[in-house]
Amino acid sequence: MFVAVCLDGEEWTLRDTEIFDPRYDERDRERRIKERVRLGIRRVFERVYGLAESPWGILTGVRPMKMVHSMLDRGFPPEELKVLLREVYALSPKKADLLLEVAAEQRPYFHPDPNNPIGIYVGIPFCPTRCSYCSFAAYPLHTHGHLLPAFLEALHAEIAAVGSLIKERGLEVEAVYLGGGTPTTVQGADLDRLLGLLREHLCTATTREFTVEAGRPETLSRETLSILKANGTQRICINPQTMHEPTLQAIGRRHTVEEVRTAFAAARDIGIPLINMDIILGLPGEELPQVRQTLEEIADLGPDNLTVHSLALKRASRLKKDWEQERIAQEQGEAMVDLARDYALSWGMSPYYLYRQRHILGDLENIGYSKPGAASVYNIQMMEERQTILALGAGGITKLIAPDLTLARQVNPKCPAAYTAQIRGCLEERLAALRRHFSSRY
């Protein structure tokens, strides 16, 4: 295959004979032509217009790991794949190494059948406040709290219905993830009942992971943590995003650094086995010193997982694009990512999942680190789309994975009022589609 790009009399050529390797099929060859043209155009912009090289080359999707796993499935050894990542996709050596490092961590978690075991996601769309960078289905309690009781009743009905299907089809559930929003905005007896229903209807004998994305430390009283522990929660997320007090207030978090420390200590004391912490790089007003401060504070706490996000501003967020912050992210973003990696590695962690987003600052990535044995099974399966995930609750997106790894989606309403009004009416149709899907795997 030969691709030539000409501009103002200057020509750049790309010759590619590797694509005729029998491990590729015709669809791969068609895709490679587009990739070569894309790389040629990028090289023109780099040379003629001074466009900065991207560490991710021509890869633009959310899930760069999927391409890596596809190549490994075809029999490409890591050493050969690294060359392709560099030469065909123009990744930097650092990013090529990162993809292969993460792939090695993930592959032991994949199963021959993408439909047994399965994963479960449950979405709780309420939060104490809405963070300025947030674009998720998250509704502040002070404006939408009146919707919570009816929402929970509707969710209970969906849990029971999906649980019946799991038993009917003899499915095993590997991991349950209660996310949002902030699930621990549900408190006391309501939380206890919800968790009890999840364990009764959606967990099976082989369920190995039960995660609650608590997120906001101000929701984690000792009573709430005790309810989580009593209901078998194995993993929680306490997400400060930053340990820099002025930034917390600026982005609308409305909690303090001390509340993070208190919640973490209480979770350890009560006996929650695994704790993840999220941070965001590129928050307004933050540069390398603030990131280092955050990491030093987290080092003192000693979480089992660290998830490092690079700020991505979407239309649904209140935080507007700040060109000065964009400049800082471009100049310091890679250094921030490297600093977080250095800290995580020094704590005995390894990178185990990653993804990218549109409009992400510095053209970087989001990456999860884990101590040995503490990786989130749900995060891996959800991100790599190697396992059917049944999603319940507001904003849940069910992904039904076929044996050839193609997928079909079922989408729940995002708004809690819409979810409450609609979910019972569409359950039968949805369950019928699920029965057809799981019948076809035999």
FIMI-603537 format. One line per field, with one value per residue: x, z, y of N, C-alpha, C in turn; residue in one letter. Coordinates in pm, whole numbers, m for minus. Atoms other than C-alpha are relative to their C-alpha. Layout:
BEGIN
n.c1 = [X|...]
n.c3 = [Z|...]
n.c2 = [Y|...]
ca.c1 = [X|...]
ca.c3 = [Z|...]
ca.c2 = [Y|...]
c.c1 = [X|...]
c.c3 = [Z|...]
c.c2 = [Y|...]
resn = [A|...]
This chain:
BEGIN
n.c1 = [85|m81|75|m82|63|m75|42|m92|m111|m76|74|m38|51|7|13|44|17|33|143|35|m19|125|76|99|102|26|42|m122|m71|74|m26|m139|m9|43|m100|m118|36|7|m136|m61|54|m55|m139|2|30|m113|m115|32|67|m59|84|m79|23|80|m54|89|m4|126|109|92|115|5|m51|m115|m37|74|m81|m113|47|35|m124|m52|86|m37|m129|m113|m71|m15|m112|42|108|m59|m49|117|51|m90|m16|129|89|m81|m3|m131|m45|57|140|1|m34|112|107|m40|m5|138|53|m49|77|142|37|43|138|94|61|33|138|28|133|5|80|34|m16|119|m16|122|m24|75|m33|7|m125|19|m3|m52|m134|0|m55|76|93|76|137|m14|98|m20|111|80|98|67|14|139|21|m73|81|63|m107|m44|103|m11|m124|22|74|m92|m94|68|28|m126|m44|74|m57|m131|25|66|m98|m116|m118|m87|m35|m137|m22|110|m54|102|m62|90|53|m63|97|16|102|103|m51|76|79|13|m123|m4|94|m51|m112|53|65|m105|m63|98|47|m97|m125|5|m103|m133|m27|m130|m24|118|m57|87|m76|47|m38|m4|m28|96|112|m48|0|m29|121|6|m107|38|101|m73|m74|94|60|m101|m74|m143|m82|66|m79|3|m63|m21|m34|m119|m11|m32|126|62|55|124|108|19|68|132|5|68|m52|m135|m104|11|109|m55|m82|88|76|m92|m37|117|20|m101|31|119|m40|21|m126|m74|41|m54|10|m12|m45|12|m110|39|107|m32|m92|m94|m117|m74|m9|126|14|m92|61|107|m57|m62|108|54|m102|17|119|m29|110|m33|5|m3|46|m51|75|m38|125|64|114|107|103|91|m64|10|m134|m20|m135|m89|m115|m122|m10|m36|m144|m69|16|m88|m139|m28|85|m78|m76|95|28|m120|m15|97|m48|m114|53|73|m97|m71|90|18|113|m23|116|80|98|m10|87|m19|125|m5|m29|m80|m108|m134|5|m54|82|40|m64|19|m112|46|m93|24|123|102|59|145|42|104|m61|m65|98|82|m74|m47|118|m22|99|131|29|140|0|127|1|3|m116|m71|m11|m30|m77|14|m116|13|m125|m102|m30|87|87|127|23|130|m28|101|7|m94|70|70|145|31|m25|109|124|m6|m71|90|68|m86|m73|31|m67|m144|m30|13|m123|m107|19|m45|m146|m64|33|m80|m139|m12]
n.c3 = [0|18|m20|21|m35|67|m34|50|71|m85|m10|m101|40|m99|60|m104|46|m118|m8|72|m93|m3|m123|27|99|93|m75|m56|107|26|m114|6|98|m69|m101|68|47|m119|m44|97|m21|m125|24|74|m95|m92|69|68|m89|m134|m95|m94|3|m111|m52|41|145|70|m75|m52|m67|m146|m50|78|m35|79|116|m47|m30|127|63|m80|29|131|m10|7|m128|m47|61|134|m14|m38|124|73|m71|28|141|69|m75|m40|m144|m61|m66|m135|7|50|m115|m95|49|m15|m144|m45|61|m76|m125|23|72|m86|m47|108|m2|136|33|m47|m60|m128|m86|44|m100|m31|m39|m50|m2|m93|66|m93|m61|m94|86|133|21|117|116|19|113|m18|m49|m145|m36|m140|m90|m41|105|51|m105|m13|93|m45|m44|113|79|m65|19|139|9|m66|94|107|m58|m15|133|60|m81|42|127|m29|m54|105|102|m61|22|m112|m5|m48|m74|m11|m20|m31|35|8|m127|m124|m59|m145|m34|m61|m135|m102|35|146|52|m46|81|136|5|m24|124|97|m35|12|136|107|m30|6|m83|54|3|m64|m25|m26|m14|m15|30|m98|61|m81|m139|m95|m12|m62|m145|m50|20|140|23|m66|86|114|m47|m38|122|79|95|m3|59|12|56|m70|108|m32|124|m37|m145|m10|m51|84|122|m36|m9|132|93|m52|m73|m127|m113|m34|0|m126|13|76|m94|m99|65|33|m125|m49|86|m39|m135|6|65|146|45|104|19|114|m4|130|8|133|39|85|m58|5|m100|m49|78|m58|m147|m61|25|m93|m133|m4|m3|m131|m96|26|m45|m144|m23|45|66|75|141|32|136|37|112|59|13|132|m10|94|8|m115|m122|m23|7|138|54|m44|89|m81|m58|112|22|m111|16|108|m42|m121|m10|4|m125|m105|18|m40|m145|m60|24|m89|m135|m3|5|m128|m97|37|92|144|79|38|104|43|108|39|21|87|m67|m119|m6|27|83|m90|m22|m136|m25|m132|m57|m101|m67|42|m48|m33|122|11|111|75|83|115|91|56|93|117|65|17|m84|m6|m121|m14|m71|m59|m57|91|84|23|139|10|118|26|81|79|2|82|m73|35|m115|11|m121|m53|m72|m95|m10|m93|m101|m94|20|120|m32|m85|78|119|m8|m15|126|103|m53|70|130|m24|m43|117|78|m73|16|135|4|m74|66|122|m28|m14]
n.c2 = [m118|m121|m124|m119|m127|m106|m135|m102|60|92|126|99|130|106|133|93|138|82|22|122|111|79|m19|m104|31|m110|m118|m61|m71|m124|m89|m44|m109|m122|m36|m54|m134|m86|m29|m90|m134|m53|m37|m126|m108|m16|m59|m126|m95|5|70|80|143|51|126|108|16|m17|63|m103|59|6|128|46|136|99|32|80|135|63|45|111|114|53|67|m92|m7|m138|m70|m39|m97|m129|m62|m49|m118|m112|m33|m15|m90|m116|m22|m18|124|9|42|138|85|m3|86|140|26|15|123|114|5|26|120|111|m19|26|133|48|m35|m137|m8|70|m87|m134|m104|m79|m140|m63|m144|m86|m127|m112|m45|m111|m119|33|m56|m88|69|124|10|123|m13|m19|m102|m40|33|m116|m32|120|100|45|110|119|115|68|60|124|103|47|77|129|84|41|96|129|56|46|113|119|45|59|134|77|37|65|m83|m35|m142|m13|m124|m96|m135|m100|m127|m114|m36|42|93|m17|m99|85|18|70|117|7|59|138|78|7|93|134|47|29|126|108|26|m16|70|145|63|m29|m144|m22|m142|m83|m134|m116|m122|m99|m127|m122|40|m53|94|123|7|134|80|41|97|125|63|56|118|105|55|70|m85|33|m106|m130|m110|m129|m75|m142|m71|m76|m23|m143|m54|m103|59|68|m97|m63|90|34|126|m28|76|m42|102|75|98|113|77|62|108|108|68|73|117|98|46|85|124|7|60|m71|m139|m74|m146|m68|m138|m60|m87|m111|m82|m143|m52|100|35|111|0|42|144|67|m8|98|134|19|23|133|96|19|81|136|72|121|m40|m143|m27|m132|m56|m128|m75|m9|m92|31|m104|8|m47|m144|m55|m39|13|m107|17|0|134|88|m16|67|145|43|m9|76|117|124|7|38|143|73|m12|91|136|26|24|127|110|5|62|139|13|14|m45|116|m36|m140|m44|m139|m73|m117|m128|22|m97|48|120|101|118|35|129|56|77|94|90|139|61|m99|m58|10|86|m70|m104|64|58|m108|m84|76|56|144|69|m63|m76|m41|m128|m37|m134|m114|m18|126|46|143|39|142|34|122|77|m66|m124|m113|m24|m71|m81|m40|m124|m48|m146|m62|m79|88|m7|77|141|47|5|86|127|115|24|58|115|125|m4|10|136|87|m16|68|145|36|m9|108|126|16|37|144]
ca.c1 = [0|130|1|138|56|156|145|301|515|652|555|558|515|415|474|304|357|298|m79|m72|20|m235|m332|m525|m852|m1006|m1169|m828|m680|m956|m902|m526|m571|m765|m503|m221|m404|m473|m108|0|m232|m109|253|167|14|311|568|387|181|389|121|266|311|56|180|m121|m42|m347|m548|m855|m1101|m1205|m1078|m727|m687|m949|m724|m432|m635|m766|m411|m302|m603|m479|m142|72|340|394|731|583|278|495|656|311|197|499|513|148|m27|258|237|522|740|600|236|310|476|181|m74|121|173|m201|m285|m68|m257|m600|m585|m602|m947|m1102|m1338|m1402|m1776|m1860|m2208|m2124|m2021|m2176|m2139|m2398|m2409|m2666|m2693|m2803|m2834|m2823|m2536|m2494|m2401|m2306|m1934|m1848|m1661|m1932|m2121|m2278|m2641|m2605|m2888|m2831|m3039|m3145|m3325|m3420|m3427|m3808|m3773|m3564|m3838|m4026|m3699|m3593|m3925|m3892|m3533|m3637|m3881|m3612|m3368|m3622|m3712|m3352|m3268|m3543|m3396|m3047|m3182|m3401|m3103|m2857|m2619|m2324|m2251|m1883|m1903|m2166|m2092|m2317|m2235|m2387|m2405|m2316|m2492|m2430|m2664|m2906|m2877|m2989|m3269|m3307|m2943|m2965|m3270|m3115|m2794|m2989|m3196|m2883|m2727|m3050|m3137|m2819|m2532|m2456|m2228|m1940|m1969|m1616|m1656|m1917|m1825|m2000|m1872|m1925|m1730|m1816|m1660|m1926|m2177|m1967|m2068|m1971|m2334|m2324|m1989|m2123|m2424|m2189|m1975|m2274|m2405|m2080|m1935|m1580|m1467|m1557|m1439|m1356|m1280|m1123|m1026|m773|m642|m599|m866|m912|m967|m1229|m1435|m1381|m1514|m1820|m1719|m1838|m1630|m1293|m964|m1014|m1344|m1156|m907|m1185|m1392|m1089|m981|m1335|m1362|m1037|m1144|m1480|m1309|m1392|m1137|m1045|m1050|m1001|m928|m979|m786|m821|m523|m564|m822|m845|m554|m362|m11|259|302|m68|m69|235|61|m242|m29|166|m160|m290|39|m24|m365|m250|m538|m548|m629|m555|m751|m591|m818|m709|m973|m1211|m1455|m1785|m2083|m2283|m2026|m2043|m1667|m1592|m1293|m1006|m736|m477|m557|m533|m184|m78|m219|m30|293|260|3|251|462|151|69|428|432|113|258|581|386|158|451|629|321|350|73|54|m163|m455|m708|m718|m940|m942|m1207|m1290|m1166|m929|m668|m319|m430|m368|m556|m736|m564|m634|m357|m391|m195|m155|m491|m686|m778|m1145|m1281|m1582|m1365|m1168|m1469|m1673|m1397|m1274|m1626|m1532|m1831|m2204|m2293|m2656|m2714|m2998|m3107|m3100|m2864|m2767|m2644|m2666|m2408|m2488|m2170|m2192|m1937|m1761|m1740|m1988|m2239|m2596|m2716|m3018|m3041|m3231|m3356|m3107|m3350|m3480|m3833|m3830|m3680|m3947|m4226|m4100|m3905|m4195|m4364|m4061|m3941|m4123|m3992|m3642|m3650|m3770|m3469|m3239|m3391|m3332|m2972|m2889|m3072|m2860|m2536|m2614]
ca.c3 = [0|m97|27|m95|44|m158|m51|m231|m438|m140|m116|177|105|323|204|394|308|663|618|384|680|685|1041|895|703|437|691|852|518|453|801|746|434|640|916|669|514|860|956|631|689|1045|928|682|959|1187|925|751|1029|1333|1491|1804|1797|2008|2245|2128|1759|1541|1804|1892|2045|2406|2433|2288|2472|2252|1949|2147|2273|1922|1792|2080|2011|1653|1772|1747|2019|2236|2079|1729|1845|2001|1661|1500|1768|1697|1318|1212|1488|1573|1949|2163|2310|2654|2548|2350|2658|2873|2651|2658|3033|3092|2849|3045|3364|3202|2997|3290|3373|3033|3001|2698|2713|2725|2856|3160|3401|3355|3536|3695|3711|3915|3868|4150|3988|4301|4449|4744|4495|4129|4064|3808|3581|3592|3280|3424|3517|3867|4028|4347|4645|4725|4389|4315|4652|4645|4359|4561|4733|4410|4226|4482|4457|4078|4111|4356|4094|3825|4055|4131|3762|3642|3934|3826|3476|3614|3809|3519|3280|3531|3492|3719|3825|3858|3982|4100|4079|4247|4085|3999|4094|4454|4576|4941|4913|4991|5367|5665|5620|5250|5183|5390|5197|4860|4932|5070|4751|4537|4726|4728|4361|4169|4347|4290|4460|4233|4275|4355|4372|4521|4477|4600|4445|4759|4603|4828|5175|5340|5277|5462|5824|6043|6024|5644|5637|5884|5657|5361|5558|5695|5341|5213|5031|4937|4763|4793|4620|4823|4561|4678|4318|4486|4839|4779|4984|4763|4456|4631|4702|4353|4178|4401|4605|4935|5152|5318|5302|5666|5578|5324|5591|5842|5598|5488|5846|5941|5640|5736|6100|6011|5786|5425|5244|4943|4895|4566|4545|4235|4151|3857|3685|3528|3765|3757|3935|3984|3858|3952|4315|4390|4227|4433|4750|4668|4607|4929|5125|4957|5029|5400|5367|5165|4930|4742|4409|4259|3956|3780|3555|3317|3312|3016|2972|2809|2710|3010|3260|3419|3409|3092|2869|3007|2750|3015|3187|2848|2803|3148|3077|2748|2913|3243|3169|3076|3380|3602|3458|3506|3863|3949|3791|3991|4315|4227|4135|4457|4647|4480|4227|3856|3582|3512|3302|3100|2870|2692|2638|2386|2484|2740|2856|2722|2491|2783|2938|3246|3415|3708|3929|4164|4426|4357|4384|4420|4056|3991|3780|3683|3556|3332|3187|3141|2970|2741|2654|2695|2916|2906|3160|3270|3376|3606|3745|3593|3300|3293|2955|2923|2685|2542|2405|2124|2085|1813|2063|1876|2109|2141|2390|2607|2756|3068|3107|3278|3464|3785|3716|3365|3492|3761|3512|3235|3375|3480|3145|2944|3168|2985|2646|2787|2959|2637|2454|2727|2704|2329|2379|2642|2451|2142|2324|2351]
ca.c2 = [0|343|681|1013|1356|1662|2027|2323|2094|1901|1535|1291|922|629|272|m7|m373|m499|m470|m773|m992|m1283|m1194|m899|m921|m696|m466|m412|m314|m62|81|99|314|567|552|614|908|1047|1016|1180|1475|1510|1513|1791|2002|1934|2035|2318|2475|2382|2163|2006|1631|1448|1177|975|1017|964|774|981|734|693|335|296|m35|m205|m182|m323|m619|m685|m709|m932|m1157|m1198|m1321|m1008|m1031|m721|m640|m634|m444|m175|m112|m79|165|381|359|326|520|761|710|832|555|637|594|276|126|236|61|m264|m237|m193|m476|m716|m624|m663|m979|m1225|m1078|m1158|m1457|m1683|m1609|m1235|m1321|m1532|m1397|m1054|m721|m494|m113|80|458|692|1038|1255|1458|1697|1973|1982|2027|2293|2048|1778|1666|1351|1288|1434|1629|1833|1726|2080|2109|1747|1573|1556|1305|1059|849|775|714|453|270|254|135|m137|m267|m270|m451|m724|m768|m792|m1021|m1260|m1272|m1343|m1641|m1757|m1765|m1909|m1616|m1547|m1189|m1104|m745|m495|m122|134|468|802|1079|1007|690|778|1074|791|756|548|295|385|298|m19|m136|m53|m241|m535|m559|m542|m831|m1033|m997|m913|m1089|m1457|m1708|m1607|m1228|m1115|m736|m501|m134|179|502|708|993|1285|1253|1469|1187|929|937|643|530|525|345|87|25|m24|m268|m461|m512|m660|m360|m453|m137|231|545|856|1118|1444|1546|1776|1824|2197|2375|2686|2468|2257|2565|2709|2398|2364|2060|2214|1983|2029|1844|1748|1580|1367|1260|1189|981|782|706|604|371|201|177|21|m231|m141|m363|m147|230|416|788|1006|1320|1559|1720|2064|2210|2591|2755|2433|2370|2121|2240|2191|1846|1749|1871|1657|1349|1401|1421|1105|928|980|811|509|417|86|252|592|712|1009|1215|1488|1761|1741|2028|1933|2142|2017|2141|2487|2531|2724|2689|2895|2956|3035|2707|2538|2680|2557|2213|2190|2297|2112|1841|1570|1658|1632|1289|1175|1304|1113|800|833|858|565|342|437|313|m28|38|m49|105|m127|68|387|584|917|1186|1452|1799|1650|1902|1853|1568|1334|1041|915|624|396|256|m38|m222|m597|m773|m448|m373|m303|m588|m378|m91|m326|m506|m189|4|m275|m397|m762|m846|m779|m510|m477|m117|m19|316|663|710|342|214|m163|m310|m652|m809|m1066|m1348|m1145|m853|m634|m474|m352|m89|m29|321|429|788|1022|1245|1085|1210|1062|738|704|772|542|248|24|68|m41|m326|m607|m499|m462|m802|m965|m820|m949|m1298|m1301|m1192|m1451|m1727|m1663|m1742|m2113]
c.c1 = [89|m91|95|m82|86|m58|106|125|84|m85|57|m66|5|m21|m29|m22|m43|m148|m43|31|m132|m79|m104|m107|m29|m43|120|73|m70|25|141|18|m39|104|123|m27|m4|139|70|m47|57|145|9|m24|115|113|m29|m54|51|m88|86|m34|m82|63|m85|m10|m134|m116|m87|m115|12|75|119|39|m71|78|117|m44|m39|124|62|m83|40|137|120|70|22|112|m36|m108|54|52|m117|m58|84|m8|m132|m87|73|m6|142|43|m65|m144|m11|32|m115|m112|33|6|m141|m60|43|m74|m143|m32|m36|m145|m103|m49|m30|m139|m29|m134|m17|142|m28|35|m129|43|m135|27|m94|31|m2|137|m30|m4|52|134|4|52|m88|m92|m86|m144|6|m85|15|m123|m87|m102|m82|m23|m141|m31|56|m90|m63|104|42|m102|5|125|m14|m72|91|99|m64|m24|126|55|m71|55|135|m17|m59|101|125|129|78|36|138|18|m127|60|m115|62|m103|61|87|m98|m23|m74|m125|53|m90|m74|m18|123|8|m92|51|112|m47|m67|103|63|m98|m27|111|135|m22|116|141|32|125|24|m133|51|m111|86|m51|37|18|18|m102|m124|36|12|36|m123|m8|106|m33|m106|67|70|m95|m64|104|72|149|89|m83|97|m21|81|19|12|122|1|42|m130|m61|m63|m131|m118|m31|m79|m133|m8|m68|35|144|97|m9|m112|44|79|m89|m76|90|36|m115|m24|100|m35|m117|27|m40|130|82|m55|73|m12|22|63|m16|118|m52|m116|40|92|103|112|74|8|m129|m24|90|m56|m110|55|68|m106|m58|98|m15|m121|20|m117|51|0|13|m45|32|m72|68|m129|m48|m125|m101|m106|m90|64|m13|137|32|146|82|129|132|19|37|150|80|m7|90|145|32|m78|77|81|m91|m30|119|19|m96|44|115|m47|m69|95|75|m85|m24|m116|48|m121|m80|m118|19|m103|27|m137|21|24|82|121|134|6|52|m97|m42|51|m20|120|m53|117|m30|m127|m113|m63|m151|m36|m103|62|63|m104|m86|76|41|m113|22|m103|m132|m19|m148|m4|m142|8|7|131|76|m3|43|77|m3|108|m23|132|111|38|m67|m101|m129|m27|m148|25|m118|m4|97|m70|m75|m151|m42|19|m117|m128|1|46|m94|m68|85|73|m26|70|151|39|m12|125|117|m12|46|152|64|m35|92|142|18|5]
c.c3 = [0|15|m18|35|m57|39|m46|m63|83|26|112|m38|117|m74|111|m63|115|5|m75|80|10|129|m14|m95|m83|73|62|m106|m36|111|m8|m102|64|103|m64|m54|117|50|m97|17|127|m19|m78|96|98|m67|m55|97|144|104|89|m15|122|52|m40|m152|m65|71|63|81|151|53|m84|30|m87|m123|39|26|m128|m69|77|m24|m131|0|m15|137|41|m68|m140|6|38|m123|m79|66|m30|m146|m72|68|58|149|45|64|137|m5|m55|113|99|m45|21|147|54|m56|78|133|m24|m50|90|48|m108|8|m143|m45|53|72|125|50|m65|111|16|35|45|19|94|m40|91|59|104|m70|m135|m19|m133|m125|m44|m122|11|43|152|41|147|85|31|m106|m43|108|17|m92|51|44|m116|m89|61|m17|m142|m18|65|m95|m112|51|11|m136|m65|78|m37|m131|21|50|m107|m102|59|m18|129|m11|61|89|m3|34|19|m19|m13|m77|120|71|149|37|52|136|83|m51|m151|m62|37|m84|m142|m12|24|m123|m107|29|m18|m145|m105|27|m8|82|m46|m7|81|37|16|36|18|m21|91|m44|99|148|100|14|81|151|43|m16|m143|m31|65|m80|m122|39|30|m121|m97|m102|15|m44|m4|m64|86|m87|37|m124|18|152|26|33|m90|m128|29|2|m138|m95|55|77|136|110|22|m14|126|m5|m82|95|100|m59|m30|126|55|m83|33|136|0|m77|m145|m62|m96|m17|m121|27|m140|19|m144|m23|m91|52|2|115|50|m100|74|153|69|m20|95|143|16|14|133|107|m17|43|148|31|m43|m62|m74|m150|m8|m144|m32|m127|m49|m35|m145|15|m109|6|123|130|11|m11|m147|m41|36|m79|76|66|m107|m27|109|m17|m110|46|116|9|4|128|117|m6|46|151|71|m18|95|142|7|m2|131|110|m32|m94|m144|m74|m49|m91|m36|m108|m26|m22|m102|86|127|m3|m26|m88|78|15|146|27|144|41|113|65|m43|63|28|m123|1|m123|m86|m93|m125|m100|m66|m107|m126|m75|m40|78|m7|136|m2|88|43|51|m107|m78|m30|m147|2|m129|m11|m100|m70|2|m84|55|m58|113|m41|133|35|92|90|0|105|115|96|m15|m121|25|80|m80|m105|26|12|m132|m106|47|m79|m135|16|40|m115|m87|69|m13|m138|m7|69|m56|m117|28|9|m137]
c.c2 = [124|121|116|123|111|136|98|m61|m96|m124|m87|m132|m98|m132|m100|m137|m91|m35|m125|m126|m78|13|110|m53|125|127|71|80|130|102|57|113|132|46|62|140|97|38|95|143|62|44|132|116|23|77|139|105|m4|m65|m89|m147|m41|m128|m120|m13|25|m70|108|m58|m2|m121|m50|m144|m103|m41|m88|m144|m74|m55|m117|m126|m66|m68|90|3|145|77|50|107|137|74|58|125|122|42|26|105|120|30|28|m131|m19|m51|m143|m97|m7|m93|m147|m40|m24|m129|m123|m15|m49|m139|m119|11|m33|m145|m45|39|140|13|m85|m21|136|100|78|142|53|149|74|144|123|30|108|136|m45|69|75|m69|m117|8|m125|30|6|119|36|m30|120|42|m122|m106|m52|m117|m132|m115|m77|m67|m133|m111|m56|m85|m136|m96|m50|m104|m138|m67|m55|m118|m129|m56|m67|m143|m91|m53|m66|77|18|148|13|122|85|135|96|138|112|115|m44|m92|21|128|m71|m42|m93|m122|m15|m65|m147|m89|m17|m102|m144|m59|m33|m136|m116|m37|m4|m67|m151|m56|36|149|30|146|72|138|103|125|113|141|113|m35|51|m88|m123|13|m142|m91|m52|m104|m135|m74|m63|m129|m115|m67|m56|83|m27|115|128|99|124|95|147|88|89|9|144|73|109|m57|m71|96|61|m89|m51|m129|14|m101|43|m116|m85|m102|m121|m89|m77|m118|m119|m79|m83|m126|m110|m62|m97|m128|m14|m50|85|141|58|149|54|137|47|93|111|80|147|43|m99|m25|m111|4|m46|m150|m78|1|m105|m141|m29|m29|m141|m108|m30|m89|m144|m73|m124|25|152|15|145|46|128|74|4|84|m31|108|0|46|152|67|29|m17|123|m16|4|m137|m101|8|m72|m151|m53|m3|m93|m132|m130|m16|m38|m149|m83|3|m96|m145|m34|m29|m136|m119|m13|m62|m148|m25|m19|56|m119|33|146|27|146|64|111|124|m18|93|m67|m122|m121|m117|m8|m141|m43|m84|m87|m70|m144|m57|96|65|m18|m81|72|104|m59|m47|108|77|m76|m69|m145|m82|76|67|38|124|35|143|108|12|m127|m38|m146|m26|m152|m41|m133|m77|62|137|124|18|71|69|9|119|37|153|55|70|m92|3|m82|m149|m58|m18|m110|m142|m119|m34|m67|m125|m128|m7|m18|m143|m98|8|m70|m152|m45|0|m119|m137|m25|m46|m150|m66]
resn = [M|F|V|A|V|C|L|D|G|E|E|W|T|L|R|D|T|E|I|F|D|P|R|Y|D|E|R|D|R|E|R|R|I|K|E|R|V|R|L|G|I|R|R|V|F|E|R|V|Y|G|L|A|E|S|P|W|G|I|L|T|G|V|R|P|M|K|M|V|H|S|M|L|D|R|G|F|P|P|E|E|L|K|V|L|L|R|E|V|Y|A|L|S|P|K|K|A|D|L|L|L|E|V|A|A|E|Q|R|P|Y|F|H|P|D|P|N|N|P|I|G|I|Y|V|G|I|P|F|C|P|T|R|C|S|Y|C|S|F|A|A|Y|P|L|H|T|H|G|H|L|L|P|A|F|L|E|A|L|H|A|E|I|A|A|V|G|S|L|I|K|E|R|G|L|E|V|E|A|V|Y|L|G|G|G|T|P|T|T|V|Q|G|A|D|L|D|R|L|L|G|L|L|R|E|H|L|C|T|A|T|T|R|E|F|T|V|E|A|G|R|P|E|T|L|S|R|E|T|L|S|I|L|K|A|N|G|T|Q|R|I|C|I|N|P|Q|T|M|H|E|P|T|L|Q|A|I|G|R|R|H|T|V|E|E|V|R|T|A|F|A|A|A|R|D|I|G|I|P|L|I|N|M|D|I|I|L|G|L|P|G|E|E|L|P|Q|V|R|Q|T|L|E|E|I|A|D|L|G|P|D|N|L|T|V|H|S|L|A|L|K|R|A|S|R|L|K|K|D|W|E|Q|E|R|I|A|Q|E|Q|G|E|A|M|V|D|L|A|R|D|Y|A|L|S|W|G|M|S|P|Y|Y|L|Y|R|Q|R|H|I|L|G|D|L|E|N|I|G|Y|S|K|P|G|A|A|S|V|Y|N|I|Q|M|M|E|E|R|Q|T|I|L|A|L|G|A|G|G|I|T|K|L|I|A|P|D|L|T|L|A|R|Q|V|N|P|K|C|P|A|A|Y|T|A|Q|I|R|G|C|L|E|E|R|L|A|A|L|R|R|H|F|S|S|R|Y]
